[in-house]
Amino acid sequence: MEFSLSTEYIELCKLLKAANVVMSGGEGKDVVAQGMVTVDDELETRKRCKIRAGQVVEFEGNIITVVQG
């Protein structure tokens, strides 16, 4: 799926919620902290990691391609 970014960046946990792959921001923080999310094929455990256009986030088979909106 593509996520259109209207700002310079979005925090990883907020992206997961905005893309509807988790039910809440708290759940987003938990799955990142548990090492269940990759950014550009690298494990990411920083909840507030800044995701910018051009990056690809994956969680439980959901692939989110971030594009500039």
ChimeraX attribute file (.defattr): number of C-alpha atoms within 10 A of each C-alpha:
attribute: neighborCount
match mode: 1-to-1
recipient: residues
	/A:1	10
	/A:2	12
	/A:3	16
	/A:4	14
	/A:5	16
	/A:6	11
	/A:7	10
	/A:8	10
	/A:9	15
	/A:10	19
	/A:11	14
	/A:12	25
	/A:13	26
	/A:14	21
	/A:15	23
	/A:16	26
	/A:17	17
	/A:18	16
	/A:19	15
	/A:20	10
	/A:21	18
	/A:22	18
	/A:23	12
	/A:24	15
	/A:25	15
	/A:26	12
	/A:27	15
	/A:28	22
	/A:29	20
	/A:30	15
	/A:31	18
	/A:32	22
	/A:33	15
	/A:34	10
	/A:35	13
	/A:36	15
	/A:37	25
	/A:38	17
	/A:39	19
	/A:40	12
	/A:41	11
	/A:42	11
	/A:43	14
	/A:44	18
	/A:45	19
	/A:46	15
	/A:47	17
	/A:48	14
	/A:49	16
	/A:50	14
	/A:51	20
	/A:52	18
	/A:53	18
	/A:54	10
	/A:55	13
	/A:56	20
	/A:57	22
	/A:58	19
	/A:59	17
	/A:60	10
	/A:61	9
	/A:62	13
	/A:63	15
	/A:64	20
	/A:65	18
	/A:66	21
	/A:67	15
	/A:68	14
	/A:69	9
